Amino acid sequence: MNCEEAAKLMDGYLDGELDPITSQTIEQHLLECPKCDQAYKIHGSLIRAIGNATPYYKAPAELRERIQSSLRDEIADLPTRNVAQDTQALFPRREPRPRAILWETSWNWLALAAAIIFAAIIAFTFVPRLQRPGADQFLATQLIASHVRSLMANHLTDVASSDQHTVKPWLDTKLDFAPPVVDLSSEGFPLIGGRLDYLDNRPVAALVYQRRKHFINLFIWPGETGAARPTMAMSHEGYQLLHWADPDFNYWAVSDANANDLQTFKQQFEAQTSHH
Amino acid sequence: MAAPLKIDYAFNAEDLESSAKIVKFTILKKHREPDAAQEHELASFEETMLPHMDAAHNLARWLLRNEQDAQDVVQEAYLRAFKSFSGFHGSNGRAWLLTIVRNTSYTFLKKNQAVDFTTFDEEIHVAADEFASPATILEHGEDAELIREAMDALPAEFREILALRHQEGLSYKEIAEIAQIPPGTVMSRLARARGKLKEYLAARIGKEK
């Protein structure tokens, strides 16, 4: 990223409207470029000042009454208006209605059409979000979906190798972090390969291990520094999920192997990574 | 220059009113109470849309810069919204209503030839050394009145996008729907709006020094 690009994306970044990858690239640039960093800080203060300083014009109480009474008039008038059109037909010499009425009618139809399309877009965008369960539940659903997809679509690995020294460098070049990769063949969990995935709004590493006939997807991404979370086991739709974290990374193991196997896998993985 | 047009508008309105009177007189006997279905629709409309009246009023107030006009436009927008309400099946009532408020406001602005969004004075005529530095602007960041004035001085499309973003806290996606612009344009328009605001502040603060 250069300064010109950083300047162009400034408002989007400060409004939190950029995708996570672009945001990270910007943050990287700001660390390296004091000039842009300063510009971002100043623009950020201006944005906060606009929000804080400009008045929000609340509707006065009498407006509510005005609107409600005009709506009441509207429904009371509806039948009379229909009759009025009939009356007009009986007296063709009456002055034609002002053109503005025609114009307004077509406007209404356009507005109606626009509103329908708009409402549909909004509905499709927001309704699934409203049904979002707890954050972990939601993540678990994503993880299982990703696990199932990896088995289904013949896309288990992007790099198929039982050699950790092949898988790790490959992942390191594709991601902005370096996940730990160990082979656990001697512990009964041979490494099959690695894959990129996208979860929890960010790119993540997926390591694939085998346990007898079952596959284990181990998803890894950087966690909040120093935030070691207690191990959490979940069972969801027949799949086992095991979550743990160390000071550097979040781990989620997903498999249809049994829960004990997954626990063993976690212990072996931790024992091996602590040696590195 | 706005005055003759206003009179024209008032004349039209009076015309409508007088013909409506004739109609009412003719069919007085046939007047009936609204039926249950209409009452029900109205209740459902009010339940969905009245909670967004502050948002509607705020947007109209920023666009029209006048309290009386804002109230008239909001009332008109509610009537229009009610007439198209059967077409509303979405979940975002606020965005839907704000779209109508926005369009009604622009119709009003055009009628009164107060279409200022293309006539904004792009050049603020201040000598370069009279511009305040960004740091000085920030010292005035607390000066609410000055920032309000600056925002009021911007063209309508900028006032609109700033109100939607900073006061309603809407996402770029929602703003794109309401302002009827491509989602990709929201960021650049916001950037231009904030840039103009900054320029205005720099000029004003520079002059006061």
Contacts between the chains, C-beta under 8 A, distances in Angstrom:
chain1	res1	chain2	res2	distance
A	9	B	187	7.8
A	10	B	191	7.0
A	11	B	187	5.3
A	11	B	190	5.1
A	11	B	191	4.3
A	11	B	194	6.7
A	12	B	172	7.7
A	12	B	187	4.5
A	15	B	165	7.1
A	15	B	172	7.2
A	15	B	187	7.7
A	15	B	190	7.2
A	17	B	171	7.1
A	17	B	172	4.9
A	17	B	187	6.8
A	42	B	134	4.6
A	42	B	135	7.6
A	42	B	138	6.7
A	43	B	194	7.3
A	45	B	138	5.1
A	45	B	141	6.2
A	46	B	137	7.1
A	46	B	138	7.2
A	46	B	141	7.3
A	46	B	194	6.4
A	46	B	197	7.5
A	46	B	198	6.0
A	47	B	166	7.7
A	47	B	194	6.8
A	48	B	141	7.8
A	49	B	138	7.3
A	49	B	141	3.8
A	49	B	142	7.7
A	49	B	147	6.3
A	50	B	147	6.3
A	50	B	151	7.3
A	50	B	162	6.4
A	50	B	166	5.0
A	50	B	194	7.1
A	50	B	197	6.8
A	51	B	166	4.4
A	51	B	167	7.6
A	52	B	144	7.6
A	53	B	141	7.2
A	53	B	142	7.3
A	53	B	143	7.2
A	53	B	144	3.9
A	53	B	146	8.0
A	53	B	147	4.0
A	53	B	148	6.8
A	54	B	144	7.4
A	54	B	147	6.0
A	54	B	148	5.5
A	54	B	151	5.7
A	54	B	162	7.5
A	54	B	163	7.9
A	54	B	166	6.4
A	54	B	167	6.7
A	55	B	144	7.6
A	55	B	148	6.2
A	56	B	54	7.5
A	56	B	58	5.5
A	56	B	167	5.1
A	57	B	57	5.9
A	57	B	58	4.6
A	57	B	61	3.9
A	57	B	62	7.2
A	57	B	67	8.0
A	57	B	70	7.3
A	58	B	54	4.8
A	58	B	57	6.8
A	58	B	58	7.1
A	59	B	53	4.5
A	59	B	54	5.1
A	59	B	56	7.2
A	59	B	57	3.7
A	59	B	58	7.9
A	59	B	74	7.1
A	60	B	57	7.9
A	60	B	71	7.6
A	63	B	53	6.8
A	63	B	57	6.5
A	63	B	71	5.3
A	63	B	74	6.4
A	63	B	75	7.2
A	64	B	50	6.9
A	64	B	53	6.2
A	66	B	71	7.1
A	66	B	75	5.6
A	67	B	50	7.5
A	67	B	53	7.2
A	67	B	74	7.1
A	67	B	75	5.4
A	67	B	78	4.8
A	68	B	46	7.1
A	68	B	50	7.8
A	70	B	75	5.7
A	70	B	78	7.3
A	70	B	79	6.1
A	71	B	42	6.0
A	71	B	45	7.4
A	71	B	46	7.2
A	71	B	78	6.7
A	71	B	79	7.1
A	71	B	82	5.8
A	72	B	42	7.6
A	74	B	79	6.0
A	74	B	82	6.4
A	74	B	83	7.9
A	75	B	34	4.2
A	75	B	38	4.5
A	75	B	39	7.4
A	75	B	42	5.8
A	76	B	31	7.8
A	76	B	33	7.5
A	76	B	34	5.6
A	78	B	34	7.4
A	78	B	38	7.1
A	79	B	30	7.5
A	79	B	31	7.6
A	79	B	32	5.8
A	80	B	23	6.8
A	80	B	24	6.7
A	80	B	27	6.0
A	80	B	30	7.1
A	80	B	31	6.0
A	83	B	23	7.8
A	83	B	27	4.9
A	83	B	30	5.7
A	84	B	23	4.3
A	84	B	27	7.2
A	87	B	23	6.5
A	87	B	26	5.9
A	87	B	27	6.9
A	95	B	19	7.6
A	97	B	19	7.8
A	98	B	12	6.0
A	98	B	15	6.4
A	98	B	16	6.9
A	100	B	12	6.3
A	107	B	103	7.9
A	107	B	107	7.6
A	108	B	80	6.6
A	108	B	83	6.3
A	108	B	84	6.4
A	111	B	80	6.7
A	111	B	84	5.9
A	111	B	99	7.9
A	111	B	100	6.4
A	111	B	103	6.4
A	112	B	84	4.4
A	112	B	87	4.7
A	113	B	87	8.0
A	114	B	99	7.1
A	114	B	180	7.6
A	115	B	84	5.6
A	115	B	87	5.5
A	115	B	88	6.1
A	115	B	96	5.9
A	115	B	99	6.8
A	115	B	100	7.4
A	116	B	87	4.8
A	116	B	88	7.8
A	116	B	89	7.6
A	118	B	90	7.1
A	118	B	95	7.3
A	118	B	96	6.4
A	118	B	99	6.3
A	118	B	177	5.3
A	119	B	87	7.5
A	119	B	88	5.5
A	119	B	89	5.5
A	119	B	90	3.0
A	119	B	92	7.5
A	119	B	96	5.9
A	120	B	89	7.5
A	120	B	90	6.9
A	121	B	177	6.8
A	122	B	90	4.5
A	122	B	91	6.4
A	122	B	92	4.1
A	122	B	95	6.0
A	122	B	96	7.4
A	122	B	174	7.8
A	122	B	177	7.0
A	123	B	89	6.9
A	123	B	90	4.8
A	123	B	91	5.5
A	123	B	92	7.8
A	125	B	173	6.8
A	126	B	91	5.6
A	126	B	92	6.1
A	127	B	91	5.8
A	130	B	91	7.2
